[in-house]
Amino acid sequence: MSAHPEVRQSTRARSTGTVVLVIDSHHPDAWFADDGGRWVTVCDEHGGNVNHDTLALARSWASSPEWFCDECSDAEAAR
């Protein structure tokens, strides 16, 4: 788990092998805005991200960064 308190989840996506973070954008140390929702799912390797209204939804997207990260999507398409 990350040493950053704003990171609620850190996991390696099986589909791409990249680390994906779920961040609470309302935390004082957060480095993402809450545009589009409080919870942010982030590809830690490429920086692709998407906001969500609920933590559960953000966590569910963490398993598939190819849905929101262009680089992961391109790599998945090239397989």
mmJSON file of the N, C-alpha and C atoms, coordinates in Angstrom:
{"data_MODEL":{"atom_site":{
"group_PDB":["ATOM","ATOM","ATOM","ATOM","ATOM","ATOM","ATOM","ATOM","ATOM","ATOM","ATOM","ATOM","ATOM","ATOM","ATOM","ATOM","ATOM","ATOM","ATOM","ATOM","ATOM","ATOM","ATOM","ATOM","ATOM","ATOM","ATOM","ATOM","ATOM","ATOM","ATOM","ATOM","ATOM","ATOM","ATOM","ATOM","ATOM","ATOM","ATOM","ATOM","ATOM","ATOM","ATOM","ATOM","ATOM","ATOM","ATOM","ATOM","ATOM","ATOM","ATOM","ATOM","ATOM","ATOM","ATOM","ATOM","ATOM","ATOM","ATOM","ATOM","ATOM","ATOM","ATOM","ATOM","ATOM","ATOM","ATOM","ATOM","ATOM","ATOM","ATOM","ATOM","ATOM","ATOM","ATOM","ATOM","ATOM","ATOM","ATOM","ATOM","ATOM","ATOM","ATOM","ATOM","ATOM","ATOM","ATOM","ATOM","ATOM","ATOM","ATOM","ATOM","ATOM","ATOM","ATOM","ATOM","ATOM","ATOM","ATOM","ATOM","ATOM","ATOM","ATOM","ATOM","ATOM","ATOM","ATOM","ATOM","ATOM","ATOM","ATOM","ATOM","ATOM","ATOM","ATOM","ATOM","ATOM","ATOM","ATOM","ATOM","ATOM","ATOM","ATOM","ATOM","ATOM","ATOM","ATOM","ATOM","ATOM","ATOM","ATOM","ATOM","ATOM","ATOM","ATOM","ATOM","ATOM","ATOM","ATOM","ATOM","ATOM","ATOM","ATOM","ATOM","ATOM","ATOM","ATOM","ATOM","ATOM","ATOM","ATOM","ATOM","ATOM","ATOM","ATOM","ATOM","ATOM","ATOM","ATOM","ATOM","ATOM","ATOM","ATOM","ATOM","ATOM","ATOM","ATOM","ATOM","ATOM","ATOM","ATOM","ATOM","ATOM","ATOM","ATOM","ATOM","ATOM","ATOM","ATOM","ATOM","ATOM","ATOM","ATOM","ATOM","ATOM","ATOM","ATOM","ATOM","ATOM","ATOM","ATOM","ATOM","ATOM","ATOM","ATOM","ATOM","ATOM","ATOM","ATOM","ATOM","ATOM","ATOM","ATOM","ATOM","ATOM","ATOM","ATOM","ATOM","ATOM","ATOM","ATOM","ATOM","ATOM","ATOM","ATOM","ATOM","ATOM","ATOM","ATOM","ATOM","ATOM","ATOM","ATOM","ATOM","ATOM","ATOM","ATOM","ATOM","ATOM","ATOM","ATOM","ATOM","ATOM","ATOM","ATOM","ATOM","ATOM"],
"id":[1,2,3,4,5,6,7,8,9,10,11,12,13,14,15,16,17,18,19,20,21,22,23,24,25,26,27,28,29,30,31,32,33,34,35,36,37,38,39,40,41,42,43,44,45,46,47,48,49,50,51,52,53,54,55,56,57,58,59,60,61,62,63,64,65,66,67,68,69,70,71,72,73,74,75,76,77,78,79,80,81,82,83,84,85,86,87,88,89,90,91,92,93,94,95,96,97,98,99,100,101,102,103,104,105,106,107,108,109,110,111,112,113,114,115,116,117,118,119,120,121,122,123,124,125,126,127,128,129,130,131,132,133,134,135,136,137,138,139,140,141,142,143,144,145,146,147,148,149,150,151,152,153,154,155,156,157,158,159,160,161,162,163,164,165,166,167,168,169,170,171,172,173,174,175,176,177,178,179,180,181,182,183,184,185,186,187,188,189,190,191,192,193,194,195,196,197,198,199,200,201,202,203,204,205,206,207,208,209,210,211,212,213,214,215,216,217,218,219,220,221,222,223,224,225,226,227,228,229,230,231,232,233,234,235,236,237],
"type_symbol":["N","C","C","N","C","C","N","C","C","N","C","C","N","C","C","N","C","C","N","C","C","N","C","C","N","C","C","N","C","C","N","C","C","N","C","C","N","C","C","N","C","C","N","C","C","N","C","C","N","C","C","N","C","C","N","C","C","N","C","C","N","C","C","N","C","C","N","C","C","N","C","C","N","C","C","N","C","C","N","C","C","N","C","C","N","C","C","N","C","C","N","C","C","N","C","C","N","C","C","N","C","C","N","C","C","N","C","C","N","C","C","N","C","C","N","C","C","N","C","C","N","C","C","N","C","C","N","C","C","N","C","C","N","C","C","N","C","C","N","C","C","N","C","C","N","C","C","N","C","C","N","C","C","N","C","C","N","C","C","N","C","C","N","C","C","N","C","C","N","C","C","N","C","C","N","C","C","N","C","C","N","C","C","N","C","C","N","C","C","N","C","C","N","C","C","N","C","C","N","C","C","N","C","C","N","C","C","N","C","C","N","C","C","N","C","C","N","C","C","N","C","C","N","C","C","N","C","C","N","C","C","N","C","C","N","C","C"],
"label_atom_id":["N","CA","C","N","CA","C","N","CA","C","N","CA","C","N","CA","C","N","CA","C","N","CA","C","N","CA","C","N","CA","C","N","CA","C","N","CA","C","N","CA","C","N","CA","C","N","CA","C","N","CA","C","N","CA","C","N","CA","C","N","CA","C","N","CA","C","N","CA","C","N","CA","C","N","CA","C","N","CA","C","N","CA","C","N","CA","C","N","CA","C","N","CA","C","N","CA","C","N","CA","C","N","CA","C","N","CA","C","N","CA","C","N","CA","C","N","CA","C","N","CA","C","N","CA","C","N","CA","C","N","CA","C","N","CA","C","N","CA","C","N","CA","C","N","CA","C","N","CA","C","N","CA","C","N","CA","C","N","CA","C","N","CA","C","N","CA","C","N","CA","C","N","CA","C","N","CA","C","N","CA","C","N","CA","C","N","CA","C","N","CA","C","N","CA","C","N","CA","C","N","CA","C","N","CA","C","N","CA","C","N","CA","C","N","CA","C","N","CA","C","N","CA","C","N","CA","C","N","CA","C","N","CA","C","N","CA","C","N","CA","C","N","CA","C","N","CA","C","N","CA","C","N","CA","C","N","CA","C","N","CA","C","N","CA","C","N","CA","C","N","CA","C","N","CA","C"],
"label_alt_id":[null,null,null,null,null,null,null,null,null,null,null,null,null,null,null,null,null,null,null,null,null,null,null,null,null,null,null,null,null,null,null,null,null,null,null,null,null,null,null,null,null,null,null,null,null,null,null,null,null,null,null,null,null,null,null,null,null,null,null,null,null,null,null,null,null,null,null,null,null,null,null,null,null,null,null,null,null,null,null,null,null,null,null,null,null,null,null,null,null,null,null,null,null,null,null,null,null,null,null,null,null,null,null,null,null,null,null,null,null,null,null,null,null,null,null,null,null,null,null,null,null,null,null,null,null,null,null,null,null,null,null,null,null,null,null,null,null,null,null,null,null,null,null,null,null,null,null,null,null,null,null,null,null,null,null,null,null,null,null,null,null,null,null,null,null,null,null,null,null,null,null,null,null,null,null,null,null,null,null,null,null,null,null,null,null,null,null,null,null,null,null,null,null,null,null,null,null,null,null,null,null,null,null,null,null,null,null,null,null,null,null,null,null,null,null,null,null,null,null,null,null,null,null,null,null,null,null,null,null,null,null,null,null,null,null,null,null],
"label_comp_id":["MET","MET","MET","SER","SER","SER","ALA","ALA","ALA","HIS","HIS","HIS","PRO","PRO","PRO","GLU","GLU","GLU","VAL","VAL","VAL","ARG","ARG","ARG","GLN","GLN","GLN","SER","SER","SER","THR","THR","THR","ARG","ARG","ARG","ALA","ALA","ALA","ARG","ARG","ARG","SER","SER","SER","THR","THR","THR","GLY","GLY","GLY","THR","THR","THR","VAL","VAL","VAL","VAL","VAL","VAL","LEU","LEU","LEU","VAL","VAL","VAL","ILE","ILE","ILE","ASP","ASP","ASP","SER","SER","SER","HIS","HIS","HIS","HIS","HIS","HIS","PRO","PRO","PRO","ASP","ASP","ASP","ALA","ALA","ALA","TRP","TRP","TRP","PHE","PHE","PHE","ALA","ALA","ALA","ASP","ASP","ASP","ASP","ASP","ASP","GLY","GLY","GLY","GLY","GLY","GLY","ARG","ARG","ARG","TRP","TRP","TRP","VAL","VAL","VAL","THR","THR","THR","VAL","VAL","VAL","CYS","CYS","CYS","ASP","ASP","ASP","GLU","GLU","GLU","HIS","HIS","HIS","GLY","GLY","GLY","GLY","GLY","GLY","ASN","ASN","ASN","VAL","VAL","VAL","ASN","ASN","ASN","HIS","HIS","HIS","ASP","ASP","ASP","THR","THR","THR","LEU","LEU","LEU","ALA","ALA","ALA","LEU","LEU","LEU","ALA","ALA","ALA","ARG","ARG","ARG","SER","SER","SER","TRP","TRP","TRP","ALA","ALA","ALA","SER","SER","SER","SER","SER","SER","PRO","PRO","PRO","GLU","GLU","GLU","TRP","TRP","TRP","PHE","PHE","PHE","CYS","CYS","CYS","ASP","ASP","ASP","GLU","GLU","GLU","CYS","CYS","CYS","SER","SER","SER","ASP","ASP","ASP","ALA","ALA","ALA","GLU","GLU","GLU","ALA","ALA","ALA","ALA","ALA","ALA","ARG","ARG","ARG"],
"label_asym_id":["A","A","A","A","A","A","A","A","A","A","A","A","A","A","A","A","A","A","A","A","A","A","A","A","A","A","A","A","A","A","A","A","A","A","A","A","A","A","A","A","A","A","A","A","A","A","A","A","A","A","A","A","A","A","A","A","A","A","A","A","A","A","A","A","A","A","A","A","A","A","A","A","A","A","A","A","A","A","A","A","A","A","A","A","A","A","A","A","A","A","A","A","A","A","A","A","A","A","A","A","A","A","A","A","A","A","A","A","A","A","A","A","A","A","A","A","A","A","A","A","A","A","A","A","A","A","A","A","A","A","A","A","A","A","A","A","A","A","A","A","A","A","A","A","A","A","A","A","A","A","A","A","A","A","A","A","A","A","A","A","A","A","A","A","A","A","A","A","A","A","A","A","A","A","A","A","A","A","A","A","A","A","A","A","A","A","A","A","A","A","A","A","A","A","A","A","A","A","A","A","A","A","A","A","A","A","A","A","A","A","A","A","A","A","A","A","A","A","A","A","A","A","A","A","A","A","A","A","A","A","A","A","A","A","A","A","A"],
"label_entity_id":["1","1","1","1","1","1","1","1","1","1","1","1","1","1","1","1","1","1","1","1","1","1","1","1","1","1","1","1","1","1","1","1","1","1","1","1","1","1","1","1","1","1","1","1","1","1","1","1","1","1","1","1","1","1","1","1","1","1","1","1","1","1","1","1","1","1","1","1","1","1","1","1","1","1","1","1","1","1","1","1","1","1","1","1","1","1","1","1","1","1","1","1","1","1","1","1","1","1","1","1","1","1","1","1","1","1","1","1","1","1","1","1","1","1","1","1","1","1","1","1","1","1","1","1","1","1","1","1","1","1","1","1","1","1","1","1","1","1","1","1","1","1","1","1","1","1","1","1","1","1","1","1","1","1","1","1","1","1","1","1","1","1","1","1","1","1","1","1","1","1","1","1","1","1","1","1","1","1","1","1","1","1","1","1","1","1","1","1","1","1","1","1","1","1","1","1","1","1","1","1","1","1","1","1","1","1","1","1","1","1","1","1","1","1","1","1","1","1","1","1","1","1","1","1","1","1","1","1","1","1","1","1","1","1","1","1","1"],
"label_seq_id":[1,1,1,2,2,2,3,3,3,4,4,4,5,5,5,6,6,6,7,7,7,8,8,8,9,9,9,10,10,10,11,11,11,12,12,12,13,13,13,14,14,14,15,15,15,16,16,16,17,17,17,18,18,18,19,19,19,20,20,20,21,21,21,22,22,22,23,23,23,24,24,24,25,25,25,26,26,26,27,27,27,28,28,28,29,29,29,30,30,30,31,31,31,32,32,32,33,33,33,34,34,34,35,35,35,36,36,36,37,37,37,38,38,38,39,39,39,40,40,40,41,41,41,42,42,42,43,43,43,44,44,44,45,45,45,46,46,46,47,47,47,48,48,48,49,49,49,50,50,50,51,51,51,52,52,52,53,53,53,54,54,54,55,55,55,56,56,56,57,57,57,58,58,58,59,59,59,60,60,60,61,61,61,62,62,62,63,63,63,64,64,64,65,65,65,66,66,66,67,67,67,68,68,68,69,69,69,70,70,70,71,71,71,72,72,72,73,73,73,74,74,74,75,75,75,76,76,76,77,77,77,78,78,78,79,79,79],
"pdbx_PDB_ins_code":[null,null,null,null,null,null,null,null,null,null,null,null,null,null,null,null,null,null,null,null,null,null,null,null,null,null,null,null,null,null,null,null,null,null,null,null,null,null,null,null,null,null,null,null,null,null,null,null,null,null,null,null,null,null,null,null,null,null,null,null,null,null,null,null,null,null,null,null,null,null,null,null,null,null,null,null,null,null,null,null,null,null,null,null,null,null,null,null,null,null,null,null,null,null,null,null,null,null,null,null,null,null,null,null,null,null,null,null,null,null,null,null,null,null,null,null,null,null,null,null,null,null,null,null,null,null,null,null,null,null,null,null,null,null,null,null,null,null,null,null,null,null,null,null,null,null,null,null,null,null,null,null,null,null,null,null,null,null,null,null,null,null,null,null,null,null,null,null,null,null,null,null,null,null,null,null,null,null,null,null,null,null,null,null,null,null,null,null,null,null,null,null,null,null,null,null,null,null,null,null,null,null,null,null,null,null,null,null,null,null,null,null,null,null,null,null,null,null,null,null,null,null,null,null,null,null,null,null,null,null,null,null,null,null,null,null,null],
"Cartn_x":[0.841,0.0,0.883,0.443,1.197,1.317,2.391,2.595,1.776,1.093,0.284,-1.134,-1.595,-2.912,-4.076,-3.875,-4.954,-5.192,-4.238,-4.383,-5.142,-6.334,-7.173,-6.924,-6.388,-6.104,-4.955,-4.081,-3.006,-2.972,-3.121,-3.183,-2.522,-2.072,-1.517,-2.614,-2.926,-3.971,-3.455,-4.203,-3.805,-3.797,-4.701,-4.837,-3.633,-2.992,-1.89,-0.585,-0.661,0.522,0.94,0.147,0.474,-0.157,0.449,-0.096,-1.183,-2.311,-3.445,-3.773,-3.957,-4.27,-5.709,-6.333,-7.622,-7.361,-7.659,-7.31,-8.568,-8.555,-9.616,-9.226,-9.874,-9.507,-9.896,-10.681,-11.044,-10.015,-9.063,-8.025,-7.126,-6.684,-5.848,-4.55,-4.019,-2.774,-2.989,-4.225,-4.515,-3.966,-3.5,-2.944,-3.855,-5.117,-6.118,-7.322,-7.938,-9.169,-10.357,-11.468,-12.65,-13.585,-13.039,-13.853,-14.44,-15.74,-16.381,-16.577,-16.166,-16.365,-15.203,-15.503,-14.52,-13.397,-13.709,-12.762,-12.114,-10.779,-10.036,-9.289,-9.487,-8.743,-7.616,-6.371,-5.2,-4.264,-3.835,-2.754,-1.462,-0.799,0.399,1.559,1.587,2.684,2.545,1.322,1.121,0.378,-0.293,-1.007,-2.44,-2.904,-4.308,-5.204,-6.307,-7.169,-8.609,-9.498,-10.921,-11.531,-12.447,-13.129,-14.419,-14.825,-16.046,-16.76,-18.055,-18.841,-18.725,-18.439,-18.389,-17.05,-16.645,-15.43,-15.568,-16.728,-16.937,-16.73,-17.213,-17.042,-15.568,-14.898,-13.469,-12.669,-12.965,-12.264,-12.544,-13.752,-14.083,-13.333,-13.049,-12.31,-10.822,-10.319,-8.89,-8.384,-9.252,-8.825,-8.652,-9.091,-9.038,-8.583,-7.308,-6.849,-6.96,-7.091,-7.255,-8.555,-9.47,-10.725,-10.51,-9.457,-9.293,-7.886,-6.94,-5.563,-5.249,-4.957,-4.703,-3.53,-2.45,-1.286,-1.605,-2.322,-2.732,-3.679,-4.567,-5.503,-4.752,-3.774,-2.972,-2.195,-1.62,-0.853,-1.758,-2.954,-3.914,-4.349,-4.572,-4.998,-3.891,-2.638,-1.522,-1.27,-1.869,-1.679,-2.288],
"Cartn_y":[-1.184,0.0,1.242,2.253,3.498,4.178,4.92,5.696,6.98,7.253,8.455,8.187,8.936,8.67,8.909,9.701,9.948,8.741,7.813,6.606,5.57,5.224,4.257,2.83,2.656,1.315,1.408,0.43,0.295,-1.167,-1.426,-2.81,-2.931,-4.119,-4.371,-5.01,-4.36,-4.869,-6.092,-7.164,-8.388,-8.189,-7.375,-7.207,-6.507,-5.597,-4.807,-4.937,-5.393,-5.488,-4.165,-3.12,-1.813,-1.635,-0.767,-0.437,0.615,0.391,1.317,1.773,3.087,3.676,4.17,4.11,4.762,5.848,7.086,8.252,8.998,9.443,10.298,11.744,12.362,13.728,14.765,14.378,15.305,15.317,14.401,14.38,15.608,16.235,17.444,17.239,16.032,15.755,15.281,15.222,14.71,15.634,15.039,15.807,15.796,15.341,15.368,16.179,16.875,17.623,16.655,17.085,16.224,16.475,16.98,17.185,15.848,15.738,14.504,13.473,13.746,12.802,12.818,12.461,12.493,11.479,10.301,9.196,9.132,8.972,8.966,7.641,6.98,5.772,6.208,5.863,6.377,5.238,5.223,4.338,4.98,4.353,4.938,5.012,4.129,4.112,5.205,5.428,6.349,7.636,7.653,8.85,8.958,7.998,8.016,7.951,8.688,8.701,8.997,8.634,8.891,9.084,10.045,10.313,9.504,9.227,8.478,9.095,8.91,9.41,8.531,7.233,6.327,5.591,5.235,4.461,3.085,2.476,1.149,1.162,2.181,2.28,2.504,3.36,3.601,2.321,1.553,0.282,-0.713,-0.73,-1.692,-1.376,-0.123,0.265,-0.027,-0.193,-0.412,-1.689,-2.638,-3.899,-3.792,-2.699,-2.564,-1.17,-0.852,0.485,0.772,-0.26,-0.033,0.702,0.783,1.525,3.04,3.483,4.934,5.451,4.574,4.973,4.673,5.7,5.524,4.584,4.707,3.86,2.394,2.132,0.765,0.213,1.061,0.651,0.278,1.094,0.815,-0.487,-0.709,-1.934,-3.154,-3.035,-4.137,-4.442,-3.41,-3.588,-4.233,-3.987,-4.522,-6.007,-6.546,-7.969,-8.875],
"Cartn_z":[0.0,0.0,0.0,-0.641,-0.748,0.612,0.768,1.991,1.978,0.889,0.759,1.27,2.262,2.849,1.897,0.842,-0.108,-1.026,-1.077,-1.894,-1.09,-1.566,-0.854,-1.304,-2.511,-3.029,-4.017,-3.975,-4.949,-5.347,-6.646,-7.111,-8.469,-8.809,-10.134,-10.982,-12.092,-12.981,-13.731,-13.699,-14.41,-15.914,-16.41,-17.856,-18.485,-17.757,-18.325,-17.548,-16.308,-15.462,-14.832,-15.042,-14.483,-13.107,-12.307,-10.992,-11.173,-10.515,-10.581,-9.17,-9.019,-7.727,-7.707,-6.549,-6.318,-5.286,-5.672,-4.864,-4.421,-3.169,-2.627,-2.906,-3.886,-4.268,-3.221,-2.218,-1.142,-0.007,-0.049,0.975,0.794,1.881,1.774,0.988,0.953,0.235,-1.2,-1.637,-2.983,-4.056,-5.134,-6.239,-7.458,-7.289,-8.349,-7.902,-8.844,-8.565,-8.606,-8.036,-8.002,-9.18,-10.291,-11.498,-11.935,-11.901,-12.345,-11.259,-10.037,-8.938,-7.962,-6.729,-5.644,-5.825,-6.342,-6.4,-7.772,-7.8,-9.056,-9.197,-10.327,-10.66,-11.595,-11.243,-11.948,-12.337,-13.588,-14.016,-13.533,-12.592,-11.984,-12.974,-13.954,-14.924,-15.985,-16.474,-17.594,-17.225,-16.092,-15.666,-16.155,-16.962,-17.383,-16.163,-16.176,-14.994,-15.362,-14.434,-14.598,-13.207,-13.096,-11.82,-11.723,-10.484,-10.203,-9.0,-8.957,-7.824,-6.587,-6.767,-5.621,-5.566,-4.358,-4.153,-4.793,-4.672,-5.254,-6.763,-7.427,-8.874,-9.229,-8.491,-8.734,-8.568,-7.533,-7.304,-8.421,-8.926,-9.981,-11.283,-11.546,-12.747,-12.615,-11.395,-11.171,-11.836,-12.064,-12.677,-14.183,-14.793,-16.253,-16.68,-16.494,-16.863,-18.363,-19.175,-20.61,-20.93,-19.976,-20.164,-20.097,-19.391,-19.185,-19.474,-19.697,-19.973,-21.438,-22.206,-23.639,-23.913,-23.156,-23.367,-23.074,-21.998,-21.685,-22.747,-23.221,-24.272,-25.545,-25.92,-27.114,-26.973,-25.801,-25.557,-25.61,-25.072,-25.082,-26.515,-27.325,-28.715,-29.561,-29.2,-29.961,-29.686,-28.656,-28.315,-29.331],
"occupancy":[1.0,1.0,1.0,1.0,1.0,1.0,1.0,1.0,1.0,1.0,1.0,1.0,1.0,1.0,1.0,1.0,1.0,1.0,1.0,1.0,1.0,1.0,1.0,1.0,1.0,1.0,1.0,1.0,1.0,1.0,1.0,1.0,1.0,1.0,1.0,1.0,1.0,1.0,1.0,1.0,1.0,1.0,1.0,1.0,1.0,1.0,1.0,1.0,1.0,1.0,1.0,1.0,1.0,1.0,1.0,1.0,1.0,1.0,1.0,1.0,1.0,1.0,1.0,1.0,1.0,1.0,1.0,1.0,1.0,1.0,1.0,1.0,1.0,1.0,1.0,1.0,1.0,1.0,1.0,1.0,1.0,1.0,1.0,1.0,1.0,1.0,1.0,1.0,1.0,1.0,1.0,1.0,1.0,1.0,1.0,1.0,1.0,1.0,1.0,1.0,1.0,1.0,1.0,1.0,1.0,1.0,1.0,1.0,1.0,1.0,1.0,1.0,1.0,1.0,1.0,1.0,1.0,1.0,1.0,1.0,1.0,1.0,1.0,1.0,1.0,1.0,1.0,1.0,1.0,1.0,1.0,1.0,1.0,1.0,1.0,1.0,1.0,1.0,1.0,1.0,1.0,1.0,1.0,1.0,1.0,1.0,1.0,1.0,1.0,1.0,1.0,1.0,1.0,1.0,1.0,1.0,1.0,1.0,1.0,1.0,1.0,1.0,1.0,1.0,1.0,1.0,1.0,1.0,1.0,1.0,1.0,1.0,1.0,1.0,1.0,1.0,1.0,1.0,1.0,1.0,1.0,1.0,1.0,1.0,1.0,1.0,1.0,1.0,1.0,1.0,1.0,1.0,1.0,1.0,1.0,1.0,1.0,1.0,1.0,1.0,1.0,1.0,1.0,1.0,1.0,1.0,1.0,1.0,1.0,1.0,1.0,1.0,1.0,1.0,1.0,1.0,1.0,1.0,1.0,1.0,1.0,1.0,1.0,1.0,1.0,1.0,1.0,1.0,1.0,1.0,1.0,1.0,1.0,1.0,1.0,1.0,1.0],
"B_iso_or_equiv":[0.0,0.0,0.0,0.0,0.0,0.0,0.0,0.0,0.0,0.0,0.0,0.0,0.0,0.0,0.0,0.0,0.0,0.0,0.0,0.0,0.0,0.0,0.0,0.0,0.0,0.0,0.0,0.0,0.0,0.0,0.0,0.0,0.0,0.0,0.0,0.0,0.0,0.0,0.0,0.0,0.0,0.0,0.0,0.0,0.0,0.0,0.0,0.0,0.0,0.0,0.0,0.0,0.0,0.0,0.0,0.0,0.0,0.0,0.0,0.0,0.0,0.0,0.0,0.0,0.0,0.0,0.0,0.0,0.0,0.0,0.0,0.0,0.0,0.0,0.0,0.0,0.0,0.0,0.0,0.0,0.0,0.0,0.0,0.0,0.0,0.0,0.0,0.0,0.0,0.0,0.0,0.0,0.0,0.0,0.0,0.0,0.0,0.0,0.0,0.0,0.0,0.0,0.0,0.0,0.0,0.0,0.0,0.0,0.0,0.0,0.0,0.0,0.0,0.0,0.0,0.0,0.0,0.0,0.0,0.0,0.0,0.0,0.0,0.0,0.0,0.0,0.0,0.0,0.0,0.0,0.0,0.0,0.0,0.0,0.0,0.0,0.0,0.0,0.0,0.0,0.0,0.0,0.0,0.0,0.0,0.0,0.0,0.0,0.0,0.0,0.0,0.0,0.0,0.0,0.0,0.0,0.0,0.0,0.0,0.0,0.0,0.0,0.0,0.0,0.0,0.0,0.0,0.0,0.0,0.0,0.0,0.0,0.0,0.0,0.0,0.0,0.0,0.0,0.0,0.0,0.0,0.0,0.0,0.0,0.0,0.0,0.0,0.0,0.0,0.0,0.0,0.0,0.0,0.0,0.0,0.0,0.0,0.0,0.0,0.0,0.0,0.0,0.0,0.0,0.0,0.0,0.0,0.0,0.0,0.0,0.0,0.0,0.0,0.0,0.0,0.0,0.0,0.0,0.0,0.0,0.0,0.0,0.0,0.0,0.0,0.0,0.0,0.0,0.0,0.0,0.0,0.0,0.0,0.0,0.0,0.0,0.0],
"pdbx_formal_charge":[null,null,null,null,null,null,null,null,null,null,null,null,null,null,null,null,null,null,null,null,null,null,null,null,null,null,null,null,null,null,null,null,null,null,null,null,null,null,null,null,null,null,null,null,null,null,null,null,null,null,null,null,null,null,null,null,null,null,null,null,null,null,null,null,null,null,null,null,null,null,null,null,null,null,null,null,null,null,null,null,null,null,null,null,null,null,null,null,null,null,null,null,null,null,null,null,null,null,null,null,null,null,null,null,null,null,null,null,null,null,null,null,null,null,null,null,null,null,null,null,null,null,null,null,null,null,null,null,null,null,null,null,null,null,null,null,null,null,null,null,null,null,null,null,null,null,null,null,null,null,null,null,null,null,null,null,null,null,null,null,null,null,null,null,null,null,null,null,null,null,null,null,null,null,null,null,null,null,null,null,null,null,null,null,null,null,null,null,null,null,null,null,null,null,null,null,null,null,null,null,null,null,null,null,null,null,null,null,null,null,null,null,null,null,null,null,null,null,null,null,null,null,null,null,null,null,null,null,null,null,null,null,null,null,null,null,null],
"auth_seq_id":[1,1,1,2,2,2,3,3,3,4,4,4,5,5,5,6,6,6,7,7,7,8,8,8,9,9,9,10,10,10,11,11,11,12,12,12,13,13,13,14,14,14,15,15,15,16,16,16,17,17,17,18,18,18,19,19,19,20,20,20,21,21,21,22,22,22,23,23,23,24,24,24,25,25,25,26,26,26,27,27,27,28,28,28,29,29,29,30,30,30,31,31,31,32,32,32,33,33,33,34,34,34,35,35,35,36,36,36,37,37,37,38,38,38,39,39,39,40,40,40,41,41,41,42,42,42,43,43,43,44,44,44,45,45,45,46,46,46,47,47,47,48,48,48,49,49,49,50,50,50,51,51,51,52,52,52,53,53,53,54,54,54,55,55,55,56,56,56,57,57,57,58,58,58,59,59,59,60,60,60,61,61,61,62,62,62,63,63,63,64,64,64,65,65,65,66,66,66,67,67,67,68,68,68,69,69,69,70,70,70,71,71,71,72,72,72,73,73,73,74,74,74,75,75,75,76,76,76,77,77,77,78,78,78,79,79,79],
"auth_comp_id":["MET","MET","MET","SER","SER","SER","ALA","ALA","ALA","HIS","HIS","HIS","PRO","PRO","PRO","GLU","GLU","GLU","VAL","VAL","VAL","ARG","ARG","ARG","GLN","GLN","GLN","SER","SER","SER","THR","THR","THR","ARG","ARG","ARG","ALA","ALA","ALA","ARG","ARG","ARG","SER","SER","SER","THR","THR","THR","GLY","GLY","GLY","THR","THR","THR","VAL","VAL","VAL","VAL","VAL","VAL","LEU","LEU","LEU","VAL","VAL","VAL","ILE","ILE","ILE","ASP","ASP","ASP","SER","SER","SER","HIS","HIS","HIS","HIS","HIS","HIS","PRO","PRO","PRO","ASP","ASP","ASP","ALA","ALA","ALA","TRP","TRP","TRP","PHE","PHE","PHE","ALA","ALA","ALA","ASP","ASP","ASP","ASP","ASP","ASP","GLY","GLY","GLY","GLY","GLY","GLY","ARG","ARG","ARG","TRP","TRP","TRP","VAL","VAL","VAL","THR","THR","THR","VAL","VAL","VAL","CYS","CYS","CYS","ASP","ASP","ASP","GLU","GLU","GLU","HIS","HIS","HIS","GLY","GLY","GLY","GLY","GLY","GLY","ASN","ASN","ASN","VAL","VAL","VAL","ASN","ASN","ASN","HIS","HIS","HIS","ASP","ASP","ASP","THR","THR","THR","LEU","LEU","LEU","ALA","ALA","ALA","LEU","LEU","LEU","ALA","ALA","ALA","ARG","ARG","ARG","SER","SER","SER","TRP","TRP","TRP","ALA","ALA","ALA","SER","SER","SER","SER","SER","SER","PRO","PRO","PRO","GLU","GLU","GLU","TRP","TRP","TRP","PHE","PHE","PHE","CYS","CYS","CYS","ASP","ASP","ASP","GLU","GLU","GLU","CYS","CYS","CYS","SER","SER","SER","ASP","ASP","ASP","ALA","ALA","ALA","GLU","GLU","GLU","ALA","ALA","ALA","ALA","ALA","ALA","ARG","ARG","ARG"],
"auth_asym_id":["A","A","A","A","A","A","A","A","A","A","A","A","A","A","A","A","A","A","A","A","A","A","A","A","A","A","A","A","A","A","A","A","A","A","A","A","A","A","A","A","A","A","A","A","A","A","A","A","A","A","A","A","A","A","A","A","A","A","A","A","A","A","A","A","A","A","A","A","A","A","A","A","A","A","A","A","A","A","A","A","A","A","A","A","A","A","A","A","A","A","A","A","A","A","A","A","A","A","A","A","A","A","A","A","A","A","A","A","A","A","A","A","A","A","A","A","A","A","A","A","A","A","A","A","A","A","A","A","A","A","A","A","A","A","A","A","A","A","A","A","A","A","A","A","A","A","A","A","A","A","A","A","A","A","A","A","A","A","A","A","A","A","A","A","A","A","A","A","A","A","A","A","A","A","A","A","A","A","A","A","A","A","A","A","A","A","A","A","A","A","A","A","A","A","A","A","A","A","A","A","A","A","A","A","A","A","A","A","A","A","A","A","A","A","A","A","A","A","A","A","A","A","A","A","A","A","A","A","A","A","A","A","A","A","A","A","A"],
"auth_atom_id":["N","CA","C","N","CA","C","N","CA","C","N","CA","C","N","CA","C","N","CA","C","N","CA","C","N","CA","C","N","CA","C","N","CA","C","N","CA","C","N","CA","C","N","CA","C","N","CA","C","N","CA","C","N","CA","C","N","CA","C","N","CA","C","N","CA","C","N","CA","C","N","CA","C","N","CA","C","N","CA","C","N","CA","C","N","CA","C","N","CA","C","N","CA","C","N","CA","C","N","CA","C","N","CA","C","N","CA","C","N","CA","C","N","CA","C","N","CA","C","N","CA","C","N","CA","C","N","CA","C","N","CA","C","N","CA","C","N","CA","C","N","CA","C","N","CA","C","N","CA","C","N","CA","C","N","CA","C","N","CA","C","N","CA","C","N","CA","C","N","CA","C","N","CA","C","N","CA","C","N","CA","C","N","CA","C","N","CA","C","N","CA","C","N","CA","C","N","CA","C","N","CA","C","N","CA","C","N","CA","C","N","CA","C","N","CA","C","N","CA","C","N","CA","C","N","CA","C","N","CA","C","N","CA","C","N","CA","C","N","CA","C","N","CA","C","N","CA","C","N","CA","C","N","CA","C","N","CA","C","N","CA","C","N","CA","C","N","CA","C","N","CA","C","N","CA","C"],
"pdbx_PDB_model_num":[1,1,1,1,1,1,1,1,1,1,1,1,1,1,1,1,1,1,1,1,1,1,1,1,1,1,1,1,1,1,1,1,1,1,1,1,1,1,1,1,1,1,1,1,1,1,1,1,1,1,1,1,1,1,1,1,1,1,1,1,1,1,1,1,1,1,1,1,1,1,1,1,1,1,1,1,1,1,1,1,1,1,1,1,1,1,1,1,1,1,1,1,1,1,1,1,1,1,1,1,1,1,1,1,1,1,1,1,1,1,1,1,1,1,1,1,1,1,1,1,1,1,1,1,1,1,1,1,1,1,1,1,1,1,1,1,1,1,1,1,1,1,1,1,1,1,1,1,1,1,1,1,1,1,1,1,1,1,1,1,1,1,1,1,1,1,1,1,1,1,1,1,1,1,1,1,1,1,1,1,1,1,1,1,1,1,1,1,1,1,1,1,1,1,1,1,1,1,1,1,1,1,1,1,1,1,1,1,1,1,1,1,1,1,1,1,1,1,1,1,1,1,1,1,1,1,1,1,1,1,1,1,1,1,1,1,1]
}}}
